[in-house]
């Protein structure tokens, strides 16, 4: 029998929990859930993201 690290087992449990929460959602519902979860995390952490306009010309680097 193979032994797995405790942190790896925790990640597997977390992955199964998340999958259980989203497996029956439509693509639209899934996106709405992700957006709501992200908004909640950002507001709880008092994180402010800066919006970057997509119309700006891309600059080559290197």
MODELLER restraints for C-alpha pairs under 7 A, 6 or more apart:
rsr = mdl.restraints
at = mdl.atoms
rsr.add(forms.Gaussian(group=physical.xy_distance, feature=features.Distance(at['CA:22:A'], at['CA:30:A']), mean=6.58, stdev=0.5))
